[in-house]
Structure formats: C-alpha cells, structure tokens
Amino acid sequence: MPRSTLLPALLRRLGLLLLLCGLLLAAPLRAAELLHTHAGDASVRAPLAIAPVDDAWRAALPRDAKLATQAYLDRLPKEAVQRSDAYDEGGYWLQVWEVLIGLLIAGLLLQGRRTAQLRDWAQRVGRYAVLRDGLYGGVYGLVAGLLMLPLGFYKDYWREHGYGMSTQTAADWWAEWGVGLGIEVVGTALAVAVLYAVFRRAGERWWLWGAAACSALLALMLLVSPVLIDPLFNTYKPLEPGPVRSAVLTMAHATGVPADEVYAFDASRQTKRVSANVSGLGATAAIRLNDNLLNRTSLPEIRAVMAHELGHYVLNHGPKMLMQFGLLILSGLLFCNWAMRRLFARFGPRWGTQSVADVASLPLLSAVFAVFMLLATPVFNTIIRTQEIEADRFGLHLARDPHGFAEVMLKLSDYRKTDPGAVEEFVFFHHPSARHRIHDAMRWREAMGTP
C-alpha cells in the first residue's frame, strides 16, 4: 500500500470497526441496564415530587439526629427511591464499560502494528518530534472519541431521557458532542506533545517527571476551562440584583472570597439537575450557579448550596486536590512503568513499539493507566468525598440552616442513591450519600439547639 494512502485506509478500517462496535455494544449495554431498571421505556416517569412540609413540621422533628434524618428520607416516594437507586447502580456498570472500550481501542491500535504505522505517518508529516507527537495525539483523540460514541450517546442522551433528567433535543446533543470531540482532539494533541517531550528528556525517570507534567496540565485545565471551554456549552450572565445575589455575596465577603459578582448559567437547556460552583484558583474565583438551582429551590436551599461551594474555595480544596491527584497519578505511572516493561518484553516487537518514550506506545499507556484507575476507584472517590464532607460542614456553619441543606439533598435524590451500604458508598460514591449528608445537618441542628 502506498504510504500516502496509509492513514486514510487506517481510518476507513476504524470507521467499519466503529459501526461494528456500535452494533455489539447495543445489546450488552441494554441487558446490563435492564438488570436494574427500565430506562428508556415509556413507563418511566418524570422525577416524582417530594412530599412538601412547613415550618411546623420542621419544628416538630425529633431532636435526635438519626430520627430526624429518617423523617426527611421518609418523605421520598418509594418509586423515586427505587429509580434513583437503579440510576446509580446502572452507573457502576457504565464505569466498567468505559474501561473495557478503552482497552478495545488500545487493542485495535496495537494489533497489526497500526499504532506504529500511525506514528510513522505523523513523523513524515510533522517531521519534528513535538509535531509528530501532537499529530499522533490528535488522531488518537479522534479515534477514541468516535469509538466511544455509542456508549456516550447511550449514557448522556438515551439514558438521561429515560430517567427524565435531560431536556436536550437530539440535534442539540449532537451539536454539543461535535464541539466536545473537537476539544478532545485539540486537547489530546497538545497534552501528548507535552508529555512525550517530557518522557524523552526524563529517560528512566519518565514516571516521576510525567506525573509532574500531568499535574501541571491538570492545573492549567482548571484555570482555562471556566474561561474558554464552559462558555462553549452554556451562557453565563451576571445575576440580577435581588435576595439571592445579596445572600451569596454576603457569605462570600464574610469568608474572604475575592468575588464581587455572581453568575448564572442556562443549564436547563441540557438537564434538570441543580448545580453550582466557585471556579478558579486564587484571585480568579468566580461564583456560578445554574438556573435550575434558581428555579427549583428556595432561598434557604440556595444559601445552603452556595455556602458549601464557598467552603471548597475557602478550604483550599482546589490546590489540595491537585496535590492528592498528583500523588495518585504518580502511583499510576509507577504501575504503568512496572506493567509496560513486561508487556514490551513479550509483545513489543509484534506491536512495533518497545519504549515508553515512543508515542506509538500511547495506546498501551492509556490502557494500563485506565486499569490502574479502575482499581483505584475507591481511593479517587474517597479523595473527593472527604472534601465534600468538609465543604458540607463548612457550609452548615456559614449558612446556619440545616433544613435548607436537607431539603436540597432530597432534590439530589432524583439521580443519587439515598441510602447505599457502607462498602458501596466507600467504593462508588464521590459524594456522600443523602443519608450521610442529612444526618450531618441534623447532628449540627441537634448540637446547636436550632429549631
């Protein structure tokens, strides 16, 4: 085959594999989901309403935190609890499928020396090592994005509509997917070019300097994403003057958060979920909340949510998480160093790559690191969950409204399991369960003697 036609031929083959992948994925994904739910079936209804209460009900709650927590959870309809349980449990399967498809992608590229052929093409076009690696990374991001499409469509569109959480039309979803794919291709190209430049210079200690480079790229993403990427999907506008803006800025100024504006964004064009964040690091802090939070919750609930988000900023969770994830990445690359040495020794000649510094080994690095992260799921989730608990408790002290906090936790039960087992929560939950969080609020109420 002439060299000039090598890449198009490779992409045509991958296109056929994409079609096959979609056909093969449809049945097992559907079967796995039906073990727990009927998502997508016409019988699935929109999220059920939570039984309303008044101040008299709250005042009459038992002082005991455990009993008060159960009283809150008893307000959830049984059908709603079953649906949110099914939604979360189905998500466990999806995590496994994402890793399996990632391994499939790596296998397709390694088999038949496709990855080496792609590297050779990138070398001829790019000539310089950095350009070669960037070209390879861009094509790799494109191939991975296309092969992940069936799962992405199922997870982010079909399943979300089945559970009554999505508000997107198919056209809107495809438009956003196209933008996301473009970002993935460009981002992968840049990241691969940087990482493999570091790998080549670091030699045997590639795992150490690679972890440092990954941490730096992660920090850069946290800074750039709110400014350059998020506005591609939503419109951010300053919140109009009123009780919500005043309450949020009052809490921000009381805790030293350097922000003089609150931004609202139109998440309702995509989902029914409520969310908010305080993005940025240092003086770049930006307070943002979505329109679902404004439209679906009361002022006490909004104050509780925003006090939690301000807690993340005040407690320096961003820098702390970067350091913790940096250690996790370091551990993962050490694992990759150990595993890839053995895999290169056995299969390297067949794959056409035998060095971590060779960009053609990227599919193998991605596959081995994905396996490590799957095994490290409890560690990853515990890092996040611990910070969420800290922010919850900070928010309770700042907003001083345990009932507002408990009410919004019930609303999150649309898509989060309310009462998992201890092992299940430890392994799979990156946020504490509703029972855990409401109990914290009721324990604060009990200790402080508030109504």
C-alpha positions, 0 to 999 in steps of 0.5 A: 500500500502506498504510504500516502494512502496509509492513514486514510485506509487506517481510518476507513478500517476504524470507521467499519470497526466503529459501526461494528462496535456500535452494533455489539455494544447495543445489546450488552449495554441494554441487558446490563441496564435492564438488570436494574431498571427500565430506562428508556421505556415509556413507563418511566416517569418524570422525577416524582415530587417530594412530599412538601412540609412547613415550618411546623413540621420542621419544628416538630422533628425529633431532636435526635439526629438519626430520627430526624434524618429518617423523617426527611428520607421518609418523605421520598416516594418509594418509586423515586427511591427505587429509580434513583437507586437503579440510576446509580447502580446502572452507573457502576456498570457504565464505569466498567464499560468505559474501561473495557472500550478503552482497552478495545481501542488500545487493542485495535491500535496495537494489533497489526502494528497500526499504532506504529504505522500511525506514528510513522505517518505523523513523523513524515508529516510533522517531521519534528518530534513535538509535531509528530507527537501532537499529530499522533495525539490528535488522531488518537483523540479522534479515534477514541472519541468516535469509538466511544460514541455509542456508549456516550450517546447511550449514557448522556442522551438515551439514558438521561431521557429515560430517567427524565433528567435531560431536556436536550433535543437530539440535534442539540446533543449532537451539536454539543458532542461535535464541539466536545470531540473537537476539544478532545482532539485539540486537547489530546494533541497538545497534552501528548506533545507535552508529555512525550517531550517530557518522557524523552528528556526524563529517560528512566525517570519518565514516571516521576517527571510525567506525573509532574507534567500531568499535574501541571496540565491538570492545573492549567485545565482548571484555570482555562476551562471556566474561561474558554471551554464552559462558555462553549456549552452554556451562557453565563450572565451576571445575576440580577440584583435581588435576595439571592445575589445579596445572600451569596455575596454576603457569605462570600465577603464574610469568608474572604472570597475575592468575588464581587459578582455572581453568575448564572448559567442556562443549564436547563437547556441540557438537564434538570439537575441543580448545580453550582460552583466557585471556579478558579484558583486564587484571585480568579474565583468566580461564583456560578450557579445554574438556573435550575438551582434558581428555579427549583429551590428556595432561598434557604436551599440556595444559601445552603448550596452556595455556602458549601461551594464557598467552603471548597474555595475557602478550604483550599480544596482546589490546590489540595486536590491537585496535590492528592491527584498528583500523588495518585497519578504518580502511583499510576505511572509507577504501575504503568512503568512496572506493567509496560516493561513486561508487556514490551518484553513479550509483545513489543516487537509484534506491536512495533513499539518497545519504549515508553518514550515512543508515542506509538506506545500511547495506546498501551499507556492509556490502557494500563493507566485506565486499569490502574484507575479502575482499581483505584476507584475507591481511593479517587472517590474517597479523595473527593468525598472527604472534601465534600464532607468538609465543604458540607460542614463548612457550609452548615456553619456559614449558612446556619440552616440545616433544613435548607441543606436537607431539603436540597439533598432530597432534590439530589435524590432524583439521580443519587442513591439515598441510602447505599451500604457502607462498602458501596458508598466507600467504593462508588460514591464521590459524594456522600450519600443523602443519608450521610449528608442529612444526618450531618445537618441534623447532628449540627441542628441537634448540637446547636439547639436550632429549631 
